[in-house]
Amino acid sequence: MPFIPHSEADVAAMLKTIGVARIEDLFDEIPAALKVDRLKAVPPGLNEMEVTRLMRERAAQDGTPLNFCGAGAYEHHIPAAVWQIVARGEFYSAYTPYQAEASQGTLQLIYEYQTMMTRLTGMDVSNASMYDGATSLAEAALMAERCAKKGPRRVLVPKSVHPAYRKTLHAILPLQDIEIVELDIAADGGIDAAALAQRDVGAFTALVVPQPNFFGALEDVDALTDWAHARGALVIGVVNPLSLAVLKPPRAWGSAGADIVCGDGQPFGVPLSSGGPYFGILACKQEFVRQMPGRIVGRTTDLDGKEGFALTLQAREQHIRRAKATSNICTNQGLLVSAATITMAMLGPEGAARVANASMQNMRALRDRLCAIPGVQPLFARPFFHEVALQLPRPAPAIVDRLAADDDIVAGFALVEEYPQFENALLVCATETKTAADLDRFAAALKRALG
């Protein structure tokens, strides 16, 4: 339906009917001390022409560098049809799916998305999305505590989990009196399952297992899952959904599988967009579905036997007081979920596997080229997906700056920004978007910078 703004006459007529003189009178219960005339950090409003010009200028500042940086946000090819379809009015401007009679298209799309995510992860149920990967992990941890109902209120989180995800956990979990115990990075860049089995970590509610981890390395998910379950704890898998096209699904980890799965859906059809917005994945076993935040769409039939879609489960904060809510911050990133669903539908299982395999092959080829440069070697020895941490003979931040300035190449992520012990380490990513010429250009530029 179209958006029709109110004219001044419309506003005046409504105010007269209500019995107030000004719109401000509707907010007279707010103390004057809490009101501000304007937000000082927010610039004056612009018209459409001015906003368009500003956005073009900002886009030009970003440029189109050759990008080898991943670190949680990945440059993949997005078929032109994806956002052409998403931009259709029924997707682009659709609002709420609560009114099933008016939202069958949106509800069906979300249902298809949930189905695709359960097939990727192997889990029983997926919700209709979260803000992003970081908040989906925080919600997964809170969900695990609710599932446990009683116990130590402690979550084990490896330092190989994405730093932004860990920061989000530290911002949210302590407010719920949940202790976060961080596990150190082993010499090979992951969680040492054998050493962990010998360590007395005390009682805990859940173990977070990244796959792949922030360094691109693959964890021993089977051993870690069985170890946590043997201690009565739940397992939260943090995944890159594209990797699941070629890696074992979390439901198959160990003898019983992960209990909750989360991650960021950005690799499927969502552009980098200078850092967002993205959307979060959250899926779980059937037995924990009542504690899942967000919304779940189900397929049903009406009184006439016709198939239709409706909200089957909704987060409780929409209906009851916050103290008993399953979540107070979750949302549905519907537009981005639409893009991801269309992307997954276009790729299919075989297409997703081809993208994942091409990314892995490019990363292996790039690693070989870069490690042929004197002084460059892998930081860790673990198997990896499409991201590798490399040890350089010089501090990584200076190399990143030089390649950006001299060669218009985003060389990767300098790990020292989050891990002080890795001053010379560079996290490098390659996806299916890179050609052999791109790899050669990066290798030559890095060799000059180190020469």
Phi, psi and omega in degrees: 000148183285156175265120181245109182291156179279136173279168178300324178294321178299313181298315180299319180295319180292318179297320179296320179295320180289326179099029176233158185273324184225159176298323181301333180295339179289346183241026184290347179282349179280126180304143183300329182294340181268355183265144175231149180290317179201158177277120187297328184275355181261122182288167178299155180293151180242156174276178186300317181298317181292321178295318179299317179296316180300315181296322177296320179295318179295319179297321179295325177295323178295323180070194178227064181290161172284118193253122175240023180259132175244270176055037175107348177226119195239136181273106177241157176290133177246113180306142184302329183294335187300300184281344171294320178286317181300326183286354174299146186303323183291341175261313190293324183247009179297141183256261189258141176269012184290329178269093187301325184293340182250000189227031184298323179296312179297317181296319179296319179299315179297320178299317179295319178301312180301318180297315180297319181292323178292326178288325177292313186273340185080001182281168183280323188222142171234145174271185187271015173110166179232185179301301184198183183296322182295312181287334176292326175292317178300317179294324178296320178294317177297320179297318179298321178294321178294323179293325180289327177068320176213160180138200191281344184054055178226137179237131177269125183230113178295148176289353175277359171285147181313130182304321179294325177294318180293323177297321178295319176301315182293335179281335188250313189295318180301333178293341177257017180058040176252125180276137177253120178252113183271135180261133183292158178279130178287168183299336181265010172090014180219206176262124178280098185297321181294316180292324179296324180294335180268356186261143177267098181264358182078183181285145179208160183271319185210152173245129176269129181236111177276140179209106352289167180275185186299332181275005181084356185278154180265133180271160176278076190295327181295310181295319181293319180295314180294323180297314181294316181296325179296340179257014176076016182257161175271160178244126177252115178269131175250114191235156164268116187300328179296325181297335182288351174289341181231341181262165178299131179293150183303329180296342181258007178290132177061201183279337184237350178084160175297155182265322180226141180232135179219175180159187180250133182274005185308323182300343180258090169080005182252119181292161181299319172052039178056027174115008176144177007280155175238198175212151184261148177259140173211121180220160183202174171287155183303324186294344182253006189297330182293343179259005181281129176282167177090206186233150175231130178260135179240160177258138184213187174231149180270187183296338179268004180082009180275140180289141178205176183232144182207160175291123181266327181216135178232147178299140190288345182292346180283347188229339184228177184293151189301327184300334181253011184285150173282337178197145177244359185232001187284159180209175175245114179275067193303319183295318181287325174298322177300314179298317180295319181296316179295319178299313180295323178294322180289321181285313187069173181301318182291319179295318178297321178294323178295318178297314180298316181293319178297321178296316179296318180296318178297321181292321178294320177294320179293317178303316181297319179295315184289322182284352173281348177281131181305131178091353179257130179206159178299139177286325182232159184258359184290154170300155184221169178264267179231032182212138183219140173267127182245142175268124180255161178280356180225163178304133186294321182302320180294323179292319178299315180296319183292316180293327177292318183283318187268331189234001182055045179237129170273103193285340182144197182249123178285111187297337182298338179298333179239340182230093186303335182286350183247061185298324185258014186263139181236125177269119187242142181229144172226136178243187181292350182283348185268140177258170177299323178295323177297316180296319179295320180297317179295314182299317180295320180294318180294322179297319177296318182294329181268349185286000000 
